[in-house]
Amino acid sequence: MPKEETAATHAFWLAGRPVVGGDTFDVISPWDGRLVGRAGVPTDTQVEEAVAAAYGVRDEFAATPAHVRAAALDHVSRRLAERTEEIGRLISAENGKPMKWARGEVGRAVSVFRFAAEEARRFNGGEAQRLDTDLGGQGRLALTRRFPKGVVLGIAPFNFPLNLCAHKIAPAIAAGVPIILKPAPATPLSGLLIGELLAEAEAELPAGAWSILPVSNDRMPALVQDPRLPVISFTGSEKVGYAIMDSVPRKHCTLELGGNGAAVVLADWASDEDLDRAANRIATFSNYQGGQSCISVQRVIADASVYDRLLPRVVAAVEAQVTGDPGDDATDVGPLVSEDAAKRVEAWVREAVDAGAALLTGGKRDGASYAPTVLTGVPADVTLSCEEVFGPVLAVQKADGEAAAFAAVNDSKYGLQAGVFTHDLQAAFRAHRALEVGGVVIGDVPSYRADQMPYGGAKQSGVGREGVKFAMDDYTYERVMVLTGLTL
């Protein structure tokens, strides 16, 4: 399909002001190849200006009254809500995400900015601690407050192009920490729109407090190495995340990396109603966002007593997923972010089948789209078992009892989240103790994330936690002041 040459050029945001720049790059829809828009590209000089401005405004921004920061965040939250349909269309166009999920992403970003406004009002209130519990502390009181570690470099991925940018920038503004945000090159427009909403807020933040720079990935190492950016918050692949951490061992890095999400169905989840619910939730959340979510369901581990009844339900529910045009409200599964991504998924599935896996449904590619796929008998040593597929592919396996099921979950280098279908409260607590993941969801798939909860992984799924309050803690450190000579 020919590109539309009338698409708008989107400014980037340099120290809070819009700049179109000299060069632009095209943002192309993965669904139909049309030109969604153009993004301005900052020069090296402009990037330097943004970093210098952020570094220079550190103290001023930290001292900004909480109500000013909260008002700006509240404004963004309100404007996102008012423009939900428009922004959802933008997400769907640049990312290929079906509209039902794109609207949901906007709704989550609305909440992120609202949560951040609330946290800004109560953050850093100080905690007092009596020190006269020992003789040497008589007359002394410790007051602990949090202060910024320094300018944050936030690096966001393509799969949630609005909400994961929100998870970088909203906590930084709430805590009074300057931030340079780098959106994903494939999907920069949703992140740039956050700048538009911030800029129109009546509560004016200090110039330099935030910049949104759509630089290419090959320019990222220079930003990572810059000593004026001591905090890095990265969401993306395991390979890139740990390469960043290894390259700057003295910087503070938060890494939200990959997963190999498992849904466990235990023996007590055995009624027809139970199994129908599990199958439908598994089918939906192995395929939502085209499977391009770190906590999508990639593995189903079913107790042997329910496996034969669950498997056909899962296949039927997967086959019922509506694929096609992401702009159609009826569509459940759209394209992957690119044809190369779909070809990679195709190759991994072919490798598994060649090694002996049984393909029960799907397994077909059409351009950037890949059909929702279910396999069984996937060998443990093929790529599909060992890595994050990041596509609409599901592997189902049988386990003999709870202990074997939990061991199968842990038999992965990743540990982001797991879902456990059980009615047994004791089993829920055993799962929470046994599973080597950052989050355990009981009675549902691993794909649930509330944006105010601590979110992050274990093992190779990263270090640190996001979720507004937890990111604010991550961007700051505790500083103690001891008052002496007091009568307590």
Disulfide bonds with the S-S distance in Angstrom:
none
